[in-house]
Amino acid sequence: MREVIDLNEQTARVCVDDTLRNSLPTGSPAVPAFDQLRFALYWFKVIRLVSLWDPVEENSYSIPTVLRLVDDDDVIAALERETHDHFAALTPRQWNQSEDPELQAEIDRILRRDIADLARTEAVKQRHLIRQVIEKAKQRDDEATTTSIRNSRNYIGHHIQHTRKEADRQRQNKPPLESPTYRDVEILISTTIEIAQSLYLAVNGCNYDLNDMRRISTEMAAELWGNCRFDIEKS
């Protein structure tokens, strides 16, 4: 995931922002060379992005593979129990102990009850979160734009006249796949970050801030490409 985020911020600077390309002299041989660099960088990003949505495989780290492992009633129940037990084991913090034993006993009872209620509530929230992220990921994997981006990736990765997906659609008399737009890819990246982050939270019970990682990647890309200059004379 980190690699895709880094690549996305690099392509934003090189492939979307035309500042560097426009600094090249018109007609210079450097122009097509730079365009080839942009092409390679952009499509390598797409290749790595789509690999996160590769089909289920035993040795794969793709999102569908993780979902296959998590989308199981016993697994979800185990994660729910783990969340419940974590919160149930919390020790209530009370700053001032009552000098009245009966009052203190009642306070302790109320605190234990609150902890038990919290544990049940958080366990239910965890179960709902897991179900929601599983459903959202399945919907994203089935969307036409994901299929279209995956199909375009296959053209870059192989020397072919048409993909298996296109051949299947032709046999089934289905319309051809539309070419993905840059916006389609950006939406898939944003959705992938959201799903990966939610999936991490659902399984591990703690957050992994991929948006903060994206902010750092943006700063790194800006530091590099914002200070990059070409010293090429007009031919």
Helices and strands as residue ranges (DSSP letters): H 2-11, I 12-16, H 19-22, H 30-51, H 63-70, H 73-88, H 101-142, H 144-157, H 164-171, H 182-204, H 210-225
